[in-house]
């Protein structure tokens, strides 16, 4: 796996988790909103998955942000997460 790929997955994982926690919703609730399996959300947050553009769009819509926000370091997440 390339360094760029790893960094993007890390940024996405942190941003999804931070936004989900800010909205006070569980991984299961986010999965239901996105029409994904609940274990998929956890695997994204643990950086175990490469996601498709379609999944990025689902996350962005569910979390009320842009895809660019999800992939931008330090735009959303707080290092305390």
RAPE-V10661 format. One line per field, one symbol per residue. ss: DSSP state (H for helix, E for strand, L for the rest). psi: psi as a letter, one per 40 degrees, with the letter a starting at -180 (. if undefined). burial: + if it has 16 or more other ideal C-beta (glycine too) atoms within 10 Angstrom, else -. A space follows every 10 residues. Layout:
ss=???
psi=???
burial=???
This chain:
ss=LLHHHHHHHH HHHHHHHHHH HHLLLLHHHH HHHHLLLHHH HHHHHLLLLL LLHHHHHHHH HHHLLLHHHH LLLLLLLLLL L
psi=hidddddddd dddddddddd ddefiidddd dddefiiddd dddddefeih iidddddddd ddefiidddd ehheddihee .
burial=-------++- ++++++++++ ----+-+--+ +-++-+---+ +--++-+-+- +---++-+++ -++-+----+ +----++--- -
